[in-house]
């Protein structure tokens, strides 16, 4: 068995959307305290995280009540590194992922803009027609390797988020797939149980069995 950690490390200089994480030293052995204790100020969408339907739909399922059965189970990593703009419905059709419940899109983001510390002007996202394809093919979780699954030209209307979350599809964002080969794995993705939250940072791994 081999475990691939697809989680981005959280730290104050990390790639971010909005405010960066802040760390406060509360107690320190160096200062004569009995232990090392820190306090972190981070957003629910920090690093590798899961968007719940409540992110864009008032009254919809929050992160602490999403299905664990959706977050844990067989998953496929699909090679989309050839795509320069949006991943489209036609791209998904050609990829052969029809019938899969958990789909992670490995794009050129993983080896490129995901490795930077500032938000890029361009990245590969998921087109709204591909979001509808996901729903039509009963995908329950869709993941991508950047801050957002939304295309940079749609971060004012958030069309893809509205389509996916409106249908109850979970979105995994900031999955680090650079060292992961396309193929079949077991996904374990556990967001923190933030009560009534719209999203949560998560530890996500892919298990490869011989």
Secondary structure as GFF3:
##gff-version 3
##sequence-region A 1 210
A	DSSP	beta_strand	2	5	.	.	.	ID=ss1
A	DSSP	beta_strand	22	27	.	.	.	ID=ss2
A	DSSP	beta_strand	37	41	.	.	.	ID=ss3
A	DSSP	beta_strand	49	51	.	.	.	ID=ss4
A	DSSP	three_ten_helix	53	55	.	.	.	ID=ss5
A	DSSP	three_ten_helix	63	65	.	.	.	ID=ss6
A	DSSP	alpha_helix	68	71	.	.	.	ID=ss7
A	DSSP	beta_strand	72	79	.	.	.	ID=ss8
A	DSSP	alpha_helix	89	95	.	.	.	ID=ss9
A	DSSP	beta_strand	102	106	.	.	.	ID=ss10
A	DSSP	three_ten_helix	113	115	.	.	.	ID=ss11
A	DSSP	alpha_helix	128	136	.	.	.	ID=ss12
A	DSSP	beta_strand	141	144	.	.	.	ID=ss13
A	DSSP	three_ten_helix	152	154	.	.	.	ID=ss14
A	DSSP	alpha_helix	159	166	.	.	.	ID=ss15
A	DSSP	beta_strand	170	173	.	.	.	ID=ss16
A	DSSP	beta_strand	183	191	.	.	.	ID=ss17
A	DSSP	beta_strand	199	208	.	.	.	ID=ss18
###
